[in-house]
Amino acid sequence: MSSLESITIALLSSTGLGISLYLWRALATGRPIVCISGTCELVLRTRYARIFRVYNSAIGVIFYLALMGLALSISLFPGLADLARLGIAAASAISLPLFVYLTYIQLFRLRALCEWCLASAAITVLILAIALF
């Protein structure tokens, strides 16, 4: 993986981290969630916004921090680049079914979309594509 690719993954991860932190803080404090469609609040206040009572956005914070750490480790520890790349690809691939499921829920059960959630899913797909190719 090139330096440009690892930096791109780190930047994408920091964007995902920002989204996750924003949503987690809003949910934890009860503050309104701002989005273009106005339906993010509806999506994020349902039971689908938590896994085992933990906000999906809190899990997102950990997920994106891990991806960012792996991406940055490629520059710091070149000998571990292949292992870090595998970790990035595996973590992104493992999260994909959850994103597909939650997008299905938004489209067909809730009939409302959360742009923040879709942006996070898109970021993860981009990270996976970079890690694989």
TORMILUM-941900 format. One line per 2 residues: their letters; for each residue x, y, z of N, C-alpha, C. Coordinates in steps of 0.2 Angstrom, whole numbers, plus 5000, padded with zeros to 4 digits. Layout:
N
A	X,Y,Z,X,Y,Z,X,Y,Z; ...
END
This chain:
133
MS	5004,4994,5000,5000,5000,5000,5004,5006,5000; 5003,5011,4996,5007,5017,4995,5006,5022,5001
SL	5010,5027,5002,5009,5032,5007,5003,5036,5005; 5001,5037,4999,4995,5041,4997,4989,5037,4999
ES	4989,5030,4998,4983,5026,5000,4982,5026,5007; 4988,5025,5011,4987,5025,5018,4985,5032,5021
IT	4987,5037,5018,4985,5044,5020,4978,5045,5018; 4976,5043,5013,4969,5043,5010,4964,5039,5015
IA	4966,5033,5017,4962,5029,5022,4962,5033,5029; 4967,5036,5031,4968,5040,5037,4963,5046,5037
LL	4963,5049,5031,4958,5055,5031,4951,5053,5030; 4950,5048,5027,4943,5045,5026,4941,5043,5033
SS	4945,5039,5037,4944,5037,5044,4942,5043,5048; 4946,5048,5048,4945,5054,5052,4938,5057,5050
TG	4936,5057,5044,4929,5059,5042,4924,5055,5046; 4925,5049,5045,4920,5044,5048,4920,5045,5056
LG	4926,5046,5059,4926,5047,5066,4922,5054,5068; 4923,5059,5064,4919,5065,5065,4912,5064,5065
IS	4910,5060,5060,4902,5059,5059,4900,5055,5065; 4904,5050,5067,4902,5045,5073,4902,5049,5079
LY	4907,5053,5080,4907,5058,5086,4901,5062,5087; 4900,5066,5081,4894,5070,5081,4888,5067,5083
LW	4886,5061,5080,4880,5057,5081,4880,5054,5088; 4885,5052,5090,4886,5049,5097,4884,5055,5102
RA	4887,5060,5102,4886,5066,5106,4879,5068,5106; 4876,5069,5100,4869,5071,5099,4865,5066,5103
LA	4866,5060,5102,4861,5055,5105,4862,5054,5112; 4868,5055,5114,4869,5054,5122,4867,5060,5126
TG	4867,5066,5122,4864,5072,5126,4857,5074,5124; 4854,5070,5119,4847,5072,5118,4847,5078,5113
RP	4852,5080,5111,4852,5086,5106,4849,5084,5099; 4846,5089,5096,4844,5087,5089,4849,5086,5084
IV	4848,5082,5079,4853,5080,5074,4851,5083,5068; 4856,5087,5065,4855,5091,5059,4856,5087,5053
CI	4852,5087,5048,4853,5084,5042,4849,5087,5037; 4851,5086,5031,4847,5089,5025,4840,5087,5024
SG	4839,5080,5025,4832,5078,5024,4828,5079,5030; 4831,5080,5036,4827,5080,5042,4824,5074,5045
TC	4826,5068,5042,4824,5062,5044,4829,5058,5048; 4835,5061,5049,4841,5057,5053,4838,5056,5060
EL	4835,5061,5063,4832,5060,5069,4828,5054,5070; 4823,5053,5065,4819,5048,5065,4823,5041,5065
VL	4828,5041,5061,4831,5035,5060,4836,5033,5066; 4839,5038,5069,4844,5037,5074,4840,5037,5081
RT	4834,5038,5082,4831,5037,5088,4827,5031,5089; 4828,5026,5084,4825,5020,5084,4829,5014,5087
RY	4826,5009,5089,4830,5003,5092,4835,5001,5087; 4835,5002,5081,4840,5000,5076,4847,5004,5077
AR	4847,5009,5081,4853,5014,5082,4857,5011,5087; 4855,5005,5090,4859,5002,5095,4860,4995,5094
IF	4866,4992,5096,4867,4985,5096,4869,4984,5103; 4865,4979,5106,4867,4977,5113,4867,4983,5118
RV	4862,4988,5117,4862,4994,5121,4867,4999,5120; 4872,4998,5115,4877,5003,5113,4875,5006,5107
YN	4876,5013,5107,4875,5016,5101,4879,5014,5095; 4876,5013,5089,4880,5011,5083,4886,5017,5082
SA	4884,5023,5084,4889,5028,5083,4895,5028,5088; 4894,5025,5094,4899,5024,5098,4904,5018,5096
IG	4901,5013,5093,4905,5008,5089,4909,5011,5084; 4906,5015,5080,4909,5019,5074,4915,5022,5076
VI	4915,5026,5082,4921,5029,5085,4926,5024,5086; 4925,5019,5089,4931,5014,5090,4933,5011,5083
FY	4928,5009,5079,4930,5007,5072,4934,5012,5068; 4932,5018,5068,4936,5023,5064,4943,5024,5067
LA	4943,5024,5074,4950,5025,5077,4954,5019,5075; 4952,5013,5075,4956,5007,5074,4958,5008,5066
LM	4954,5010,5062,4956,5010,5055,4961,5016,5054; 4960,5021,5057,4965,5027,5057,4972,5025,5060
GL	4972,5021,5065,4978,5019,5068,4982,5014,5064; 4978,5009,5060,4981,5004,5056,4984,5008,5050
AL	4980,5013,5047,4983,5017,5041,4989,5021,5043; 4989,5024,5049,4995,5028,5051,5001,5023,5052
SI	4999,5017,5055,5005,5012,5056,5009,5010,5050; 5005,5011,5044,5009,5009,5038,5015,5013,5037
SL	5014,5020,5038,5020,5024,5037,5025,5024,5043; 5022,5022,5049,5027,5022,5055,5031,5015,5055
FP	5028,5010,5053,5031,5003,5053,5030,5000,5046; 5034,5002,5042,5033,4999,5035,5034,4991,5034
GL	5037,4988,5039,5037,4981,5039,5031,4977,5041; 5026,4981,5044,5020,4979,5046,5014,4981,5041
AD	5016,4984,5035,5011,4987,5030,5006,4981,5028; 5009,4976,5026,5004,4970,5024,4999,4968,5029
LA	5002,4968,5035,4997,4966,5040,4992,4971,5042; 4994,4977,5042,4990,4983,5043,4984,4983,5037
RL	4987,4982,5031,4982,4982,5025,4977,4977,5026; 4979,4971,5028,4974,4966,5029,4969,4967,5035
GI	4972,4970,5040,4967,4972,5045,4962,4977,5043; 4964,4982,5039,4960,4987,5036,4954,4984,5032
AA	4957,4980,5027,4952,4976,5023,4947,4972,5027; 4950,4968,5032,4946,4964,5036,4940,4967,5040
AS	4942,4973,5043,4938,4977,5047,4932,4980,5043; 4934,4982,5037,4930,4986,5033,4925,4980,5030
AI	4927,4975,5028,4923,4969,5025,4918,4966,5030; 4921,4966,5036,4916,4963,5042,4911,4968,5043
SL	4912,4974,5043,4907,4979,5044,4902,4980,5038; 4903,4978,5033,4899,4979,5027,4892,4976,5028
PL	4891,4970,5030,4885,4967,5031,4880,4971,5036; 4883,4974,5041,4880,4978,5045,4877,4984,5042
FV	4881,4987,5038,4879,4993,5034,4874,4991,5029; 4874,4986,5026,4869,4984,5021,4862,4983,5025
YL	4863,4979,5031,4857,4978,5035,4854,4984,5037; 4858,4989,5040,4855,4995,5042,4852,5000,5036
TY	4855,4999,5031,4852,5003,5025,4846,5000,5023; 4845,4993,5023,4839,4990,5021,4834,4992,5026
IQ	4835,4993,5033,4831,4995,5038,4828,5002,5036; 4833,5006,5034,4831,5013,5033,4826,5013,5027
LF	4828,5010,5022,4824,5010,5016,4817,5007,5016; 4817,5001,5019,4811,4997,5019,4807,4996,5025
RL	4810,4997,5031,4806,4997,5037,4804,5004,5040; 4809,5008,5040,4808,5015,5043,4806,5020,5037
RA	4807,5018,5031,4806,5022,5025,4808,5030,5026; 4814,5030,5029,4817,5036,5030,4825,5035,5030
LC	4828,5040,5027,4836,5039,5026,4839,5044,5031; 4845,5042,5033,4850,5046,5037,4856,5047,5033
EW	4857,5054,5031,4863,5055,5027,4869,5054,5030; 4869,5055,5037,4875,5053,5041,4877,5046,5040
CL	4872,5042,5041,4873,5035,5041,4875,5032,5034; 4872,5035,5029,4874,5033,5022,4881,5036,5021
AS	4883,5041,5023,4890,5044,5022,4895,5039,5025; 4893,5037,5031,4898,5033,5035,4899,5026,5031
AA	4893,5023,5029,4893,5017,5025,4898,5018,5018; 4897,5024,5015,4901,5025,5009,4908,5026,5010
IT	4910,5029,5016,4917,5030,5018,4920,5023,5019; 4916,5018,5022,4919,5012,5023,4920,5008,5017
VL	4915,5009,5012,4916,5005,5006,4922,5008,5002; 4923,5015,5002,4929,5018,4999,4935,5015,5002
IL	4935,5015,5009,4941,5012,5013,4943,5005,5011; 4937,5001,5010,4938,4994,5008,4941,4993,5001
AI	4938,4997,4997,4941,4997,4990,4948,4999,4989; 4950,5004,4993,4957,5006,4993,4961,5001,4996
AL	4959,4997,5001,4963,4992,5004,4964,4986,5000; 4959,4985,4996,4959,4979,4991,4962,4980,4985
F	4962,4986,4982,4965,4987,4976,4971,4992,4976
END
